[in-house]
């Protein structure tokens, strides 16, 4: 199971600590920590995290209706929840503003 999850990760490869090469990557630590947490949770996001993401307009349906790139949908919903939760933890903005910035900057940055 963990190998399958790791294959979907772009930053976390099973390391015990943040690789030094990610320190200089914009949001590298955030992406790495979110993926690590996702793998450690066996790919299951807490129900509250998924609900919060949906309430903020970040469900698959919302993304499709908003015409967002299909690459966003290739990121598993539970991983997107961990990424959004990590971003919100470090952001001091309102959830609606966080969701907009997450879509416009964080996810595109995550995908490279």
Long-range contacts (C-beta under 8 A, 24 or more apart in sequence): 1-42, 1-43, 2-39, 2-42, 5-38, 5-39, 5-42, 5-43, 6-39, 8-76, 8-79, 9-35, 9-38, 9-39, 10-35, 10-110, 10-111, 10-112, 11-35, 12-36, 12-39, 14-39, 26-109, 27-106, 27-109, 27-110, 30-83, 30-86, 30-87, 30-90, 30-106, 31-83, 31-110, 33-86, 34-79, 34-82, 34-83, 34-85, 34-86, 35-79, 35-82, 37-82, 37-86, 38-78, 38-79, 38-82, 41-78, 41-82, 43-76, 43-78, 43-79, 44-78, 45-77, 45-78, 45-79, 45-81, 45-82, 45-85, 46-81, 49-81, 49-82, 49-84, 49-85, 50-77, 50-78, 50-81, 52-81, 52-84, 52-85, 52-95, 53-77, 53-80, 53-81, 53-84, 55-95, 56-84, 56-95, 56-96, 56-98, 56-99, 57-96, 57-99, 58-84, 58-99, 58-102, 58-103, 63-103, 66-103, 68-103, 71-111, 72-103, 72-107, 72-111, 75-107, 75-110, 75-111, 80-107, 83-107, 83-110
